[in-house]
Amino acid sequence: MDNNALNVLGRRAGFNSALRHFKSVNEFASEISRGVNLADALNQALEAGHVERYQVPLALNSLLVDKFKYATRAYNLRKTVESVDSVIERVSGWNALHVVVAYHHPQAGLFTINPKEPSSWEPALPLLKDELMVVYAGGVSPRTEGKTLAQAADDLIALLHGRNVKDKQGYSVEGRGPTPVVRPRPAPAAVTPESPAEPDRSPDEATGAAPAATAVAEDVAKKRRITPRYSVLVSNELFHNGNVEAWKKIIESYKTKHPSLDVLIWYENERINDINTLFKWGKVKHGTPIMVSVVGDDIKDVAKLQRYLYEGASPRFEVFLRGGVDRVLDLF
């Protein structure tokens, strides 16, 4: 072992951070044992602020690989995948298996997906060509053979690429029906573990004033977040100047209603700071996805924003251009 491997535990902050992580991992292990898909548990914990994003890959490896012996397959997608309806339909029938997908988006980061749940796919779509995806396949029964798990991981990748595969023996159990969806239990409010007593603690620390201030700062930091990227398909023949102006009006209305929020736009993995460039490039044609996400401290109305942006990228864009030049649309 590297002599420096445990140096992080030599300070109170490092020790407490490690202790919180170990506690979270143990809770996730308990959830997996009672039938919860780890992707569901991780996503709920992230949303509630009980874990940080850097903990997710650590939990995936320590639990699914080391503890529960899931088979794993890492793969770079050979094409962009925009629809997974057929995949969900097939994998939902694998009632003898638990499957987790980890998709690495170049800007939005890591998405953990329960492939049997449509809502679990939505934030990550479309899956981009050449990006890394790791599939973890485990058995509902610990007696499921390793070769069955490895084949299931390979078959899920094949399904994503539109290939036909046959369900193998061991994927399902007759008479059981689809794998029941077991929801993660609500996590308790995060509590910072107490540190060992130190002889040189200040009066503020002794009365709890300093930890209280830290808790407030952490709470503020947790509220500031960014949504996954959502795909808005261009249904006009070209994303032209009228579509650009419609998007400006929609985003202006959204930011007027929610001044603490900002709307981020990407095209072909490049951050777009000026929407006009989407038209000037002349590349954004019918059927092309533009990616959108929202950043802020109390994110709201994202689904409505997506719907308006979709309309603004369609032949129906003109509805957003009516009224005075300086008039802010009342959309939200």
N, C-alpha and C positions, 0 to 999 in steps of 0.2 A: 504493500500500500504506500502511496505517496505520503511522505511525512507531513506535507502541507494540506492533505485532504480534509482534515478536521479543523483547520484554522478558523473557519467561519463560525464554529461553535465557541470560540474563545471570547466572543463579545456577546453582550446581552441581546442586542438586536438580532444577531445571527442565530443565537441559540433559540430565541423565541420564534423566529421565522421558521427554523427547522422543526420545532415542536408543533407549530400550527400545521405545517405540511404533513407531518407524520399522523397527526390526529385526523386530518381530512382524508388521507389515504386509507386509514383504518375504517373510517365511516363509509367510504366508497366500496371497500372490500365487503363490508356487511351488506350494502345495497346489492352488489353483484350476486352475492350468495343467496339472496332472496328473490332473484330473478329480474332485477333492474338492468337495463342496458346502460353501460357506463357512459355512453354519449349523452343519454337523457340526464343522468345524474350530474355530469360535468356542466352541461349547459344550464341546468337549473341553478347550480352553485355559482356559476359565473354571473348569471343574471342577478342573483341575490347579493353578490359581492362577497361571498364566503371563501372564494379562491381567486387567485390572480391567474392571468393567462399563461404566465411562465410555468405554472404548476401543471398545466394540462399534459404536455408531452411526458413529463416525469411520471404522472399518474398512469398514463397509458402504458408506458413501458414496465413500470414496477408491478402493476396489477395484471394487465392482460398478458404480458409476455412472461414475467418472472413467476408470479403467483398462480395465475389461472391457466397458464400454458396454452394460450390461444396461438393458432397458426397465424403467421403474418406474411403479407406480400406487399412489397414496395414497387410502385409502377409509375412511370411518367405517361400521362394520358396521350394517346396518339391522335385524338381529335377533340374538339370542343363539344361538350355534352350539354345540351340545353333542356332536354326533357328526360325524366327518369320514371315516368309513369309505368312503363313496362317492367322496369327493374323492381319497383316497389311491389307490383303485382306478383312477380315470381318469388322474390325473397320473403314476402309475407307468408308464403306457404312453407318456408323452412322452419317448421315449428320445433325441430330438435336442435336448432342452432341459435346462438347469439352472435350478431355481427356488428362490428363498429368500423366506420370509415373515417380516416383522418385525411382531410384534403388541405393542402398547403397552398394558399393563394399568395401571389407575390407581394401584394400590398395589404390586403385585408388580414392576412395572417392565417392561423390554423383554425379550421372548422372541424368539429367532431360531430359525426352524423350517425344516427340510427337509421339504417337503410330501409327499415320497415315502416318508418313514420314519414309521411309526406311533408309535414311541417318542419322536420329536421333537415330536409334537403333545401328548403326554400332560400335561406340566407346565403347559401353557397353557390347557387346556380347563377349563370352557367359555369360548369367546370371547364377550365381553360386548357387548351392543348399544350402539351409539354410540361404541365405542372405536376408536382409530386402528389400521389395518393397512396396511402397505406391502408390495407384492409386487414382487420383482425377478425378471425373466426374462432369461436369457442363453442363447446357443447353445453346444452341444457343439462345433460348427464355427464359427470366426470369420466364416464366409461367410453365416451365417443372417441373413435380412433383418430390419431393424428393425421393419417393420410386423408381421412374424410374432411377434416377441418382445412387442410391445405388445398384440397380440390375445391371446396366451397369458396375459399378466398380467390382462387383462380377463376372460378365460374362467375363470381360477381364482377370481376374486371372484364370478363368476356361479355357479360350482359350490358355493361356500360358502353361497350364499343359496338353494340348492336348485333352481336353474334348469337346464334342459337345454341343453347346448351341443354342437356337433359339433366333433370334432378337425379342425383345419385342416391344409392341406398345409404341411409343415415342422415339425410337432410331433413326428413320428416317422419313422424310417427302416426300411423293410421288411427283415426278416431279421436285424435287430440284436437284437431282444428288448428287455425293459425296460432302462433305464439301469443299468449295473452300479454297485453301491454301492462307492465307493472310500473307504476309511477314512483319516482323517488320521494321519500318522505321529506317534508319541509325541514330544512336545516335550522338548528337553533341559531339565535343571534350570535354573531362572532364575538368571542371574548378573548382578549389578550391574556395569555397565561401569565401567572405571576412569576416574577423572576426571583431567584434565590436572594435572600436578604443580604444586603451589603452594608458594611459598617459606616461608609462615608456618604450615605444618602442624605440629600438636602431636606430641609423642612417641607418644601413644596412636594417633594416626592413622597415623603412620609404621609402627608395628608391626602395624597391622590390628585393634587392639582395638575401636576405635569402629565400623568397618564390621561387625564380628562382632555387636556389641550391636544395631546397626540391623537386621541380618538376622534376629535372634531376634524383635525386636519386630514386624517385617513378617510373620514366619511365624505369630505368634500372631494378628495381625489377620486374616490370610487364612483361618485355621481357623474364625473366628467368621462364620457365614453363615446365610442364611435360604433355605429351599427355596421353589420356586414354590408358588403356591396350588393345592391339589388340591380338586376338587369332590366333595362327599358328597351324593348325592341322598336326600331324605327319601322313604322308601317306605311309612311309616305314613300313615294318613289325615290325621294332624296331628302336628306335632312338639310333643307335649304334655309334661306334667310327668314322666311316666315316662321318656320319651326324654331329657329334660334330666338326670335323675338317673343314667341309664345312661351318658351322655357324661361326667358328672363322675367316675364310677367308672373309666371307661376312661382318661381323661386323668390321673387320680390314679395309676393303676397305671403308666402310661407314665412319668410324671415321677418316680415312686419308683424305677423301674428306671434311668432316665436323668436324674439330678438336675441335670445341667448344661444340659438342654434345656428349651425352653418350647414350648407349643402355642398358636398364634394362630388366632383364628376371625373370619371376616367374614361378614356377611349384607347383601346388596344394597349392596356396596361400603363398608359401615360396619364398623369394628372393634368386635367384641363383647367387652367386658371381663367381663361377667357373663352366663354361659350362661342363667340364669333369664329374662333379657329375651327370649330366643328364644321362650319359651312365653308370656310376658306380653303380647308384642306381638300374638299370635294371628294372625300373617301366614304362618308357615312351614307350608305345606300340602304334601300329597302331590305329588311330582315337583319340588319346589323345591330348588335346590342351596344348600348351605352350604359356604363355602370354608374350607379349613384349611391351614396351613403350620406348619413346625417351624423354630425358630431355636436355634442353639447352636454348639458348637465341634467336635463329633464326632457328626454326625447319623446315627441308626440306626433301624431298625424302622419306617420311615415307611409302607411298604406294609402292614405288619401293623396299624399304627394306623388306616390308612384302612379296612381291612376291618372292624375292630371298631367304628369309628364308623358305618360303613354299617349294620351289624347293630343298633347302638344307636339308629339313626334309623328302624328298621323295626318291624313288629309283634312282632318277636322280642326286644325290648329287655329283657324281664323276666329273661332269663338272667343279666344283669349286676347284678341287684338282689338276688340270693340271698346269704345269709350275714349276718354281724353288721354292725351299722351302721358300726362303726369299722374293719371289716376291709378291708384293701387287696387287691384282686384280683391274683392272680398270672397276669397275661396275657402278660407280656413276658419 
